[in-house]
Amino acid sequence: MSEPRTKKPRKERKPRPPKNPNLRNKMYKYRLYPTQKQIGTLEWILRRSKELYNASLEERTAAYRMCGVSVSYQMQADQLPEIKEERPEYQEIYSQILQDVLKRIDKAMQNFFRRVREGGKPGYPRYKSNSRYHSFTYPQGGYEIIGKPEHLKKNETKTCRLALSKIGHIKMVMHRMIKGTIKTCTIKRDGDQWYAVLSVEYEFDPTMAFHPSTEAVGIDVGLKRYAVLSNGAVIDNPRIYRRTEQKIKEAQQKLHRRKRGSHRHKRAKNELSRLYRKTRNRRHDFLHKASRQLVNAYGTLVFEDLQIANMVARPKAKQDEETGNYLPNGAAAKSGLNKSILDAAWGTFTSLCVSKAEEAGCTVAKVPPHHTTQVCSGCGVIVPKDLSVRWHSCPECGAELDRDENAARNILEKYHQQQIVVKKKRMPKKQRVSVGAGSVPQEPAPRGERRASCRSPRL
């Protein structure tokens, strides 16, 4: 008889070192200038990555539809060697790029299931076309910066080389120094331009962050003026998209007049993408500069907690009950207002202030937006006014000031009230004994004595 099998003792896993809570991530984006041959190689890799993405999505969908089986990332990653044998062209692509494509579709599926669990819009992952797949990633290695400058002055640029595995050396222009350890490198196509997006991990010590100012300021964002502060300062609204809207409209008309797939159609498409890219870059430039000025000047920034998704929602259709015809619901005017709200990018502005404030030692807070415009900042009386009324005039206290400045003052006052409530909650409770009409605070008694005093005497 054979001896009974004995279970092998499990290997003890080494305990992982605790994660440093002070680690932060930052993205650095640099312009690439590849040659025509390198552009062909980059676009070829994008097409192969797109094919793998669509094939892996099709496999997951078909497996669940026919057999009820959920395909995982590891199951698809184990098939990569077989795919390379059947399709030898995939051997010309760095292996980690293909693995990252499978991780990308796995992340898309996980997000889909998360949205289903939360009860939101599911949004099943889509198949990608050549015009919807724009990047590939080196997740661990296979890239190196050659000729990296040791230091850069303000507004100075230096040319270096980005060495990519199985692609070659690509010219790259650096406009700022990299601080930290590079973790990933993503090659991205934006119209007819190429960029390298480097994810960097660095250590930040929050104890070293100190802001010289302790002044708190309320900020009311708007459309006529981008932001009005509680101290009366104003940030003008540049209206980035509105200034380029006519050019974009003409470029779209030119694109639709030309035959799809022709060289003239491709040139028109590049022109349209260039206009969108310039508009996006101008908006980001304005938002970065405005947020940096506020973070450097004030110790506490107070914003309204705006629900922008609800603000730009389409108006509901109105239908006549008798005839069934649709009635005017102001959708045309609302679409123009929505366009201006999205052009202002209030959410991005607030998030940039939050990200910059952490390193600057500044605080960013949000308060409920209810009645900040209607309430008088002087006496607290509600003064109703329409959107067309841009001046606040209080009949009770006689306060006369700009509507937006009045709202900014109310925003700051709400923040102070919240701080008072928080401080009261943190104060220790003291026992009080009533003496006549007043009360005298006393020190709390020991635990045993307090229990005894709470008991009612037996009769």
SULMOPE-V575910 format. One record per residue. N is the residue number from 1. RES is the residue in three letters. PSI is psi in degrees with one decimal (* if undefined). OMEGA is omega as a letter, one per 20 degrees, with the letter a starting at -180 (* if undefined). Layout:
BEGIN
n:N res:RES psi:PSI omega:OMEGA
n:N res:RES psi:PSI omega:OMEGA
END
This chain:
BEGIN
n:1 res:MET psi:141.6 omega:a
n:2 res:SER psi:148.0 omega:r
n:3 res:GLU psi:143.8 omega:r
n:4 res:PRO psi:142.1 omega:r
n:5 res:ARG psi:138.9 omega:r
n:6 res:THR psi:139.2 omega:r
n:7 res:LYS psi:133.5 omega:r
n:8 res:LYS psi:137.3 omega:r
n:9 res:PRO psi:138.2 omega:a
n:10 res:ARG psi:142.4 omega:r
n:11 res:LYS psi:134.5 omega:r
n:12 res:GLU psi:126.3 omega:r
n:13 res:ARG psi:138.1 omega:r
n:14 res:LYS psi:132.4 omega:r
n:15 res:PRO psi:134.4 omega:r
n:16 res:ARG psi:140.7 omega:r
n:17 res:PRO psi:144.6 omega:a
n:18 res:PRO psi:142.1 omega:a
n:19 res:LYS psi:136.5 omega:r
n:20 res:ASN psi:118.6 omega:a
n:21 res:PRO psi:-11.4 omega:a
n:22 res:ASN psi:6.0 omega:r
n:23 res:LEU psi:136.3 omega:r
n:24 res:ARG psi:157.7 omega:r
n:25 res:ASN psi:144.3 omega:r
n:26 res:LYS psi:146.1 omega:a
n:27 res:MET psi:135.8 omega:r
n:28 res:TYR psi:128.7 omega:a
n:29 res:LYS psi:124.3 omega:a
n:30 res:TYR psi:147.4 omega:a
n:31 res:ARG psi:136.3 omega:r
n:32 res:LEU psi:148.3 omega:r
n:33 res:TYR psi:74.8 omega:a
n:34 res:PRO psi:157.2 omega:r
n:35 res:THR psi:172.8 omega:a
n:36 res:GLN psi:-36.9 omega:r
n:37 res:LYS psi:-41.2 omega:r
n:38 res:GLN psi:-35.0 omega:r
n:39 res:ILE psi:-42.1 omega:r
n:40 res:GLY psi:-40.7 omega:r
n:41 res:THR psi:-43.6 omega:a
n:42 res:LEU psi:-43.2 omega:r
n:43 res:GLU psi:-34.7 omega:r
n:44 res:TRP psi:-41.0 omega:r
n:45 res:ILE psi:-38.6 omega:r
n:46 res:LEU psi:-41.5 omega:a
n:47 res:ARG psi:-42.7 omega:r
n:48 res:ARG psi:-38.2 omega:r
n:49 res:SER psi:-38.5 omega:r
n:50 res:LYS psi:-41.3 omega:r
n:51 res:GLU psi:-42.4 omega:r
n:52 res:LEU psi:-39.1 omega:r
n:53 res:TYR psi:-48.3 omega:a
n:54 res:ASN psi:-39.0 omega:r
n:55 res:ALA psi:-40.7 omega:r
n:56 res:SER psi:-36.2 omega:r
n:57 res:LEU psi:-40.0 omega:r
n:58 res:GLU psi:-39.5 omega:r
n:59 res:GLU psi:-44.5 omega:r
n:60 res:ARG psi:-43.5 omega:a
n:61 res:THR psi:-46.0 omega:a
n:62 res:ALA psi:-38.3 omega:a
n:63 res:ALA psi:-39.2 omega:a
n:64 res:TYR psi:-35.6 omega:a
n:65 res:ARG psi:-38.9 omega:a
n:66 res:MET psi:-39.9 omega:a
n:67 res:CYS psi:-6.8 omega:a
n:68 res:GLY psi:27.6 omega:a
n:69 res:VAL psi:134.4 omega:r
n:70 res:SER psi:121.6 omega:a
n:71 res:VAL psi:129.6 omega:a
n:72 res:SER psi:173.1 omega:r
n:73 res:TYR psi:-42.8 omega:a
n:74 res:GLN psi:-36.6 omega:r
n:75 res:MET psi:-39.1 omega:r
n:76 res:GLN psi:-33.7 omega:r
n:77 res:ALA psi:-32.1 omega:r
n:78 res:ASP psi:-16.7 omega:a
n:79 res:GLN psi:-6.5 omega:a
n:80 res:LEU psi:-42.3 omega:r
n:81 res:PRO psi:-38.6 omega:r
n:82 res:GLU psi:-37.5 omega:r
n:83 res:ILE psi:-38.8 omega:r
n:84 res:LYS psi:-30.0 omega:r
n:85 res:GLU psi:-41.1 omega:r
n:86 res:GLU psi:-34.8 omega:r
n:87 res:ARG psi:89.1 omega:a
n:88 res:PRO psi:-20.8 omega:a
n:89 res:GLU psi:-23.0 omega:r
n:90 res:TYR psi:-14.5 omega:r
n:91 res:GLN psi:-17.0 omega:r
n:92 res:GLU psi:-0.2 omega:r
n:93 res:ILE psi:138.9 omega:r
n:94 res:TYR psi:133.7 omega:a
n:95 res:SER psi:-37.0 omega:a
n:96 res:GLN psi:-22.5 omega:r
n:97 res:ILE psi:-43.3 omega:r
n:98 res:LEU psi:-38.2 omega:r
n:99 res:GLN psi:-38.4 omega:r
n:100 res:ASP psi:-31.5 omega:r
n:101 res:VAL psi:-42.5 omega:r
n:102 res:LEU psi:-34.9 omega:r
n:103 res:LYS psi:-32.3 omega:r
n:104 res:ARG psi:-44.0 omega:r
n:105 res:ILE psi:-32.3 omega:r
n:106 res:ASP psi:-39.7 omega:r
n:107 res:LYS psi:-38.5 omega:r
n:108 res:ALA psi:-39.9 omega:r
n:109 res:MET psi:-40.1 omega:r
n:110 res:GLN psi:-39.0 omega:r
n:111 res:ASN psi:-35.3 omega:r
n:112 res:PHE psi:-47.6 omega:a
n:113 res:PHE psi:-34.0 omega:r
n:114 res:ARG psi:-43.2 omega:r
n:115 res:ARG psi:-34.3 omega:r
n:116 res:VAL psi:-44.2 omega:r
n:117 res:ARG psi:-37.7 omega:a
n:118 res:GLU psi:-7.9 omega:r
n:119 res:GLY psi:17.6 omega:r
n:120 res:GLY psi:-164.8 omega:r
n:121 res:LYS psi:120.2 omega:a
n:122 res:PRO psi:-53.7 omega:r
n:123 res:GLY psi:70.4 omega:a
n:124 res:TYR psi:140.9 omega:a
n:125 res:PRO psi:142.4 omega:a
n:126 res:ARG psi:157.2 omega:r
n:127 res:TYR psi:143.4 omega:a
n:128 res:LYS psi:138.5 omega:r
n:129 res:SER psi:177.0 omega:r
n:130 res:ASN psi:-28.4 omega:a
n:131 res:SER psi:-0.9 omega:a
n:132 res:ARG psi:5.5 omega:r
n:133 res:TYR psi:110.4 omega:a
n:134 res:HIS psi:-0.4 omega:a
n:135 res:SER psi:156.5 omega:r
n:136 res:PHE psi:156.6 omega:a
n:137 res:THR psi:139.7 omega:r
n:138 res:TYR psi:101.5 omega:a
n:139 res:PRO psi:-25.0 omega:a
n:140 res:GLN psi:-53.0 omega:a
n:141 res:GLY psi:-164.0 omega:r
n:142 res:GLY psi:8.9 omega:r
n:143 res:TYR psi:154.3 omega:r
n:144 res:GLU psi:139.7 omega:r
n:145 res:ILE psi:119.4 omega:a
n:146 res:ILE psi:131.8 omega:a
n:147 res:GLY psi:33.0 omega:a
n:148 res:LYS psi:129.6 omega:a
n:149 res:PRO psi:148.6 omega:r
n:150 res:GLU psi:-33.4 omega:r
n:151 res:HIS psi:156.2 omega:r
n:152 res:LEU psi:136.4 omega:r
n:153 res:LYS psi:173.1 omega:a
n:154 res:LYS psi:134.7 omega:a
n:155 res:ASN psi:26.1 omega:r
n:156 res:GLU psi:143.4 omega:r
n:157 res:THR psi:149.2 omega:r
n:158 res:LYS psi:144.0 omega:r
n:159 res:THR psi:132.8 omega:r
n:160 res:CYS psi:-169.4 omega:a
n:161 res:ARG psi:138.1 omega:r
n:162 res:LEU psi:111.8 omega:a
n:163 res:ALA psi:118.9 omega:r
n:164 res:LEU psi:134.7 omega:a
n:165 res:SER psi:132.5 omega:r
n:166 res:LYS psi:15.1 omega:r
n:167 res:ILE psi:-48.8 omega:r
n:168 res:GLY psi:-166.1 omega:a
n:169 res:HIS psi:126.9 omega:a
n:170 res:ILE psi:136.9 omega:r
n:171 res:LYS psi:132.5 omega:a
n:172 res:MET psi:140.3 omega:r
n:173 res:VAL psi:122.0 omega:r
n:174 res:MET psi:130.5 omega:r
n:175 res:HIS psi:-6.0 omega:r
n:176 res:ARG psi:156.3 omega:a
n:177 res:MET psi:151.5 omega:r
n:178 res:ILE psi:124.4 omega:r
n:179 res:LYS psi:110.7 omega:a
n:180 res:GLY psi:-166.8 omega:a
n:181 res:THR psi:127.3 omega:r
n:182 res:ILE psi:127.2 omega:a
n:183 res:LYS psi:-42.9 omega:a
n:184 res:THR psi:161.1 omega:r
n:185 res:CYS psi:122.0 omega:a
n:186 res:THR psi:128.1 omega:r
n:187 res:ILE psi:121.0 omega:a
n:188 res:LYS psi:138.9 omega:r
n:189 res:ARG psi:128.4 omega:r
n:190 res:ASP psi:93.9 omega:a
n:191 res:GLY psi:-119.4 omega:r
n:192 res:ASP psi:15.6 omega:r
n:193 res:GLN psi:155.0 omega:a
n:194 res:TRP psi:144.4 omega:a
n:195 res:TYR psi:152.8 omega:r
n:196 res:ALA psi:121.4 omega:a
n:197 res:VAL psi:113.5 omega:a
n:198 res:LEU psi:126.4 omega:r
n:199 res:SER psi:122.7 omega:a
n:200 res:VAL psi:137.1 omega:r
n:201 res:GLU psi:130.6 omega:a
n:202 res:TYR psi:162.2 omega:a
n:203 res:GLU psi:130.0 omega:a
n:204 res:PHE psi:129.4 omega:r
n:205 res:ASP psi:107.0 omega:a
n:206 res:PRO psi:-20.9 omega:r
n:207 res:THR psi:-18.4 omega:a
n:208 res:MET psi:-7.6 omega:a
n:209 res:ALA psi:117.7 omega:a
n:210 res:PHE psi:127.2 omega:r
n:211 res:HIS psi:130.8 omega:a
n:212 res:PRO psi:-19.6 omega:a
n:213 res:SER psi:142.1 omega:r
n:214 res:THR psi:10.0 omega:a
n:215 res:GLU psi:135.1 omega:r
n:216 res:ALA psi:143.5 omega:a
n:217 res:VAL psi:136.4 omega:r
n:218 res:GLY psi:141.6 omega:a
n:219 res:ILE psi:122.1 omega:r
n:220 res:ASP psi:113.3 omega:a
n:221 res:VAL psi:149.0 omega:a
n:222 res:GLY psi:-166.9 omega:a
n:223 res:LEU psi:-42.4 omega:r
n:224 res:LYS psi:-45.5 omega:r
n:225 res:ARG psi:137.2 omega:a
n:226 res:TYR psi:-45.3 omega:r
n:227 res:ALA psi:140.3 omega:r
n:228 res:VAL psi:128.5 omega:a
n:229 res:LEU psi:161.0 omega:a
n:230 res:SER psi:-18.0 omega:r
n:231 res:ASN psi:7.5 omega:r
n:232 res:GLY psi:-8.9 omega:r
n:233 res:ALA psi:149.3 omega:a
n:234 res:VAL psi:137.9 omega:r
n:235 res:ILE psi:118.0 omega:a
n:236 res:ASP psi:150.0 omega:r
n:237 res:ASN psi:117.4 omega:a
n:238 res:PRO psi:-19.1 omega:a
n:239 res:ARG psi:62.2 omega:a
n:240 res:ILE psi:-51.4 omega:a
n:241 res:TYR psi:-38.7 omega:a
n:242 res:ARG psi:-32.1 omega:a
n:243 res:ARG psi:-24.6 omega:a
n:244 res:THR psi:2.5 omega:a
n:245 res:GLU psi:-41.0 omega:a
n:246 res:GLN psi:-41.3 omega:r
n:247 res:LYS psi:-39.7 omega:r
n:248 res:ILE psi:-38.9 omega:r
n:249 res:LYS psi:-44.5 omega:r
n:250 res:GLU psi:-38.5 omega:r
n:251 res:ALA psi:-36.6 omega:r
n:252 res:GLN psi:-39.0 omega:r
n:253 res:GLN psi:-41.0 omega:r
n:254 res:LYS psi:-39.5 omega:a
n:255 res:LEU psi:-41.9 omega:a
n:256 res:HIS psi:-18.8 omega:r
n:257 res:ARG psi:-18.5 omega:a
n:258 res:ARG psi:152.8 omega:a
n:259 res:LYS psi:131.0 omega:a
n:260 res:ARG psi:133.3 omega:a
n:261 res:GLY psi:-9.5 omega:a
n:262 res:SER psi:167.2 omega:r
n:263 res:HIS psi:-36.0 omega:r
n:264 res:ARG psi:-35.4 omega:r
n:265 res:HIS psi:-39.6 omega:r
n:266 res:LYS psi:-41.2 omega:r
n:267 res:ARG psi:-40.3 omega:r
n:268 res:ALA psi:-36.1 omega:r
n:269 res:LYS psi:-40.0 omega:r
n:270 res:ASN psi:-37.4 omega:r
n:271 res:GLU psi:-41.4 omega:r
n:272 res:LEU psi:-43.4 omega:r
n:273 res:SER psi:-32.3 omega:r
n:274 res:ARG psi:-41.4 omega:r
n:275 res:LEU psi:-43.2 omega:r
n:276 res:TYR psi:-39.8 omega:a
n:277 res:ARG psi:-42.3 omega:r
n:278 res:LYS psi:-39.3 omega:r
n:279 res:THR psi:-44.1 omega:r
n:280 res:ARG psi:-41.6 omega:r
n:281 res:ASN psi:-39.3 omega:r
n:282 res:ARG psi:-41.7 omega:r
n:283 res:ARG psi:-45.9 omega:r
n:284 res:HIS psi:-37.6 omega:r
n:285 res:ASP psi:-45.3 omega:r
n:286 res:PHE psi:-44.9 omega:a
n:287 res:LEU psi:-39.7 omega:r
n:288 res:HIS psi:-43.4 omega:a
n:289 res:LYS psi:-42.9 omega:a
n:290 res:ALA psi:-43.1 omega:r
n:291 res:SER psi:-37.5 omega:r
n:292 res:ARG psi:-40.3 omega:r
n:293 res:GLN psi:-42.4 omega:a
n:294 res:LEU psi:-42.8 omega:a
n:295 res:VAL psi:-37.0 omega:a
n:296 res:ASN psi:-25.8 omega:a
n:297 res:ALA psi:-31.5 omega:a
n:298 res:TYR psi:147.4 omega:a
n:299 res:GLY psi:-26.6 omega:r
n:300 res:THR psi:128.0 omega:r
n:301 res:LEU psi:127.0 omega:a
n:302 res:VAL psi:122.4 omega:r
n:303 res:PHE psi:164.6 omega:r
n:304 res:GLU psi:143.6 omega:r
n:305 res:ASP psi:78.0 omega:a
n:306 res:LEU psi:140.2 omega:r
n:307 res:GLN psi:85.4 omega:a
n:308 res:ILE psi:-34.1 omega:r
n:309 res:ALA psi:-36.4 omega:r
n:310 res:ASN psi:-31.4 omega:a
n:311 res:MET psi:-30.4 omega:a
n:312 res:VAL psi:14.3 omega:r
n:313 res:ALA psi:148.1 omega:r
n:314 res:ARG psi:144.4 omega:r
n:315 res:PRO psi:147.1 omega:a
n:316 res:LYS psi:146.5 omega:a
n:317 res:ALA psi:141.1 omega:r
n:318 res:LYS psi:129.9 omega:a
n:319 res:GLN psi:135.6 omega:r
n:320 res:ASP psi:127.8 omega:a
n:321 res:GLU psi:-32.8 omega:a
n:322 res:GLU psi:-53.1 omega:a
n:323 res:THR psi:-23.9 omega:a
n:324 res:GLY psi:0.8 omega:r
n:325 res:ASN psi:151.7 omega:r
n:326 res:TYR psi:136.2 omega:a
n:327 res:LEU psi:158.2 omega:r
n:328 res:PRO psi:132.1 omega:a
n:329 res:ASN psi:11.3 omega:r
n:330 res:GLY psi:25.1 omega:a
n:331 res:ALA psi:-34.2 omega:a
n:332 res:ALA psi:-45.5 omega:r
n:333 res:ALA psi:-37.3 omega:r
n:334 res:LYS psi:-33.3 omega:r
n:335 res:SER psi:-38.5 omega:r
n:336 res:GLY psi:-38.9 omega:r
n:337 res:LEU psi:-41.3 omega:r
n:338 res:ASN psi:-38.8 omega:r
n:339 res:LYS psi:-40.9 omega:r
n:340 res:SER psi:-37.6 omega:r
n:341 res:ILE psi:-44.4 omega:r
n:342 res:LEU psi:-32.2 omega:r
n:343 res:ASP psi:-33.8 omega:r
n:344 res:ALA psi:-31.1 omega:r
n:345 res:ALA psi:55.6 omega:r
n:346 res:TRP psi:-37.5 omega:a
n:347 res:GLY psi:-42.6 omega:r
n:348 res:THR psi:-39.1 omega:r
n:349 res:PHE psi:-43.9 omega:r
n:350 res:THR psi:-42.0 omega:a
n:351 res:SER psi:-34.3 omega:r
n:352 res:LEU psi:-38.2 omega:r
n:353 res:CYS psi:-39.6 omega:r
n:354 res:VAL psi:-45.0 omega:a
n:355 res:SER psi:-36.6 omega:r
n:356 res:LYS psi:-30.9 omega:a
n:357 res:ALA psi:-30.4 omega:a
n:358 res:GLU psi:-44.7 omega:a
n:359 res:GLU psi:-23.7 omega:a
n:360 res:ALA psi:-4.1 omega:a
n:361 res:GLY psi:20.8 omega:a
n:362 res:CYS psi:160.5 omega:a
n:363 res:THR psi:135.3 omega:r
n:364 res:VAL psi:126.3 omega:a
n:365 res:ALA psi:157.6 omega:r
n:366 res:LYS psi:142.3 omega:a
n:367 res:VAL psi:158.2 omega:r
n:368 res:PRO psi:141.1 omega:a
n:369 res:PRO psi:4.6 omega:a
n:370 res:HIS psi:126.5 omega:r
n:371 res:HIS psi:20.7 omega:r
n:372 res:THR psi:-27.3 omega:r
n:373 res:THR psi:-32.6 omega:a
n:374 res:GLN psi:-30.0 omega:a
n:375 res:VAL psi:140.4 omega:r
n:376 res:CYS psi:130.0 omega:a
n:377 res:SER psi:-12.4 omega:a
n:378 res:GLY psi:-46.6 omega:a
n:379 res:CYS psi:-11.4 omega:r
n:380 res:GLY psi:7.3 omega:r
n:381 res:VAL psi:141.3 omega:r
n:382 res:ILE psi:123.6 omega:r
n:383 res:VAL psi:97.3 omega:a
n:384 res:PRO psi:139.4 omega:r
n:385 res:LYS psi:147.9 omega:a
n:386 res:ASP psi:170.4 omega:r
n:387 res:LEU psi:-28.5 omega:a
n:388 res:SER psi:-18.5 omega:r
n:389 res:VAL psi:113.3 omega:a
n:390 res:ARG psi:6.5 omega:a
n:391 res:TRP psi:133.8 omega:r
n:392 res:HIS psi:122.2 omega:r
n:393 res:SER psi:113.3 omega:a
n:394 res:CYS psi:124.0 omega:r
n:395 res:PRO psi:-14.6 omega:a
n:396 res:GLU psi:-57.7 omega:a
n:397 res:CYS psi:-7.1 omega:r
n:398 res:GLY psi:18.8 omega:r
n:399 res:ALA psi:133.0 omega:r
n:400 res:GLU psi:110.7 omega:r
n:401 res:LEU psi:171.6 omega:a
n:402 res:ASP psi:146.1 omega:a
n:403 res:ARG psi:-45.2 omega:a
n:404 res:ASP psi:-36.7 omega:r
n:405 res:GLU psi:-37.0 omega:r
n:406 res:ASN psi:-41.4 omega:r
n:407 res:ALA psi:-39.3 omega:r
n:408 res:ALA psi:-37.6 omega:r
n:409 res:ARG psi:-38.8 omega:r
n:410 res:ASN psi:-36.6 omega:r
n:411 res:ILE psi:-44.6 omega:r
n:412 res:LEU psi:-38.3 omega:r
n:413 res:GLU psi:-38.3 omega:r
n:414 res:LYS psi:-38.4 omega:r
n:415 res:TYR psi:-43.5 omega:r
n:416 res:HIS psi:-39.4 omega:r
n:417 res:GLN psi:-38.8 omega:r
n:418 res:GLN psi:-40.0 omega:a
n:419 res:GLN psi:-36.6 omega:r
n:420 res:ILE psi:-41.7 omega:r
n:421 res:VAL psi:-41.3 omega:r
n:422 res:VAL psi:-40.6 omega:r
n:423 res:LYS psi:-38.1 omega:r
n:424 res:LYS psi:-37.4 omega:r
n:425 res:LYS psi:-30.7 omega:a
n:426 res:ARG psi:-14.4 omega:a
n:427 res:MET psi:140.4 omega:r
n:428 res:PRO psi:141.8 omega:r
n:429 res:LYS psi:135.7 omega:r
n:430 res:LYS psi:142.7 omega:r
n:431 res:GLN psi:140.3 omega:r
n:432 res:ARG psi:138.1 omega:r
n:433 res:VAL psi:123.8 omega:a
n:434 res:SER psi:131.2 omega:r
n:435 res:VAL psi:102.9 omega:a
n:436 res:GLY psi:-127.9 omega:a
n:437 res:ALA psi:-18.5 omega:a
n:438 res:GLY psi:-167.0 omega:r
n:439 res:SER psi:146.3 omega:a
n:440 res:VAL psi:123.4 omega:r
n:441 res:PRO psi:141.8 omega:r
n:442 res:GLN psi:156.4 omega:r
n:443 res:GLU psi:142.1 omega:r
n:444 res:PRO psi:138.3 omega:a
n:445 res:ALA psi:161.2 omega:r
n:446 res:PRO psi:161.3 omega:a
n:447 res:ARG psi:-44.1 omega:a
n:448 res:GLY psi:-40.5 omega:a
n:449 res:GLU psi:-37.5 omega:r
n:450 res:ARG psi:-38.1 omega:r
n:451 res:ARG psi:-40.6 omega:a
n:452 res:ALA psi:-37.8 omega:a
n:453 res:SER psi:-23.2 omega:a
n:454 res:CYS psi:-17.8 omega:a
n:455 res:ARG psi:140.8 omega:r
n:456 res:SER psi:137.2 omega:a
n:457 res:PRO psi:143.4 omega:r
n:458 res:ARG psi:137.1 omega:r
n:459 res:LEU psi:* omega:*
END
